[in-house]
Structures are given as C-alpha cells and as structure tokens.
C-alpha cells in the first residue's frame, strides 16, 4: 500500500498501491467495501472535498479520477471519469 485517504464525512477510507487496485474500506467494521482494478500501480489517493470522487496519483506521474456512488455508503461503486 502506498496511498491512504479518509473520506471527509463518512467512516470509510481509500487505499492504492503496487497491486494496481483502488480499495474502499469501512472503518467501523474493518471490511473491504469495494475494489477497482487500475491499469497501473498507484502512489497516492485523496477524496474530493464533497467525497464523491477519488483522485489517484499513478506511479508513472499521471493523475486519474474515479467518481464514487454510494447510496448510503454500505456499497460504493466506482465509475471512471473522463
């Protein structure tokens, strides 16, 4: 794991790393909520201020954005932006 970010309002965090995944974790149950395969290894991650997107810094220096959808958090889904 290289990157970790906490959600601005919900009890979840996101992680990224050399395994080429973005993962969202529930901080109350300590369980994985969702995982998305990335095309390359990642080094950093942060939530947007409104918590509806992730910005992911890739190992090759590029930046990816992923929109998050969460009905009430329990099951987040990912959608690639742009």
C-alpha positions, 0 to 999 in steps of 0.5 A: 500500500502506498496511498491512504485517504479518509473520506471527509464525512463518512467512516470509510477510507481509500487505499492504492498501491503496487497491486494496481487496485483502488480499495474502499474500506469501512472503518467501523467494521474493518471490511473491504467495501469495494475494489477497482482494478487500475491499469497501473500501480498507484502512489497516492489517493485523496477524496474530493472535498464533497467525497464523491470522487477519488483522485489517484496519483499513478506511479508513472506521474499521471493523475486519474479520477474515479467518481464514487456512488454510494447510496448510503455508503454500505456499497460504493461503486466506482465509475471512471471519469473522463 
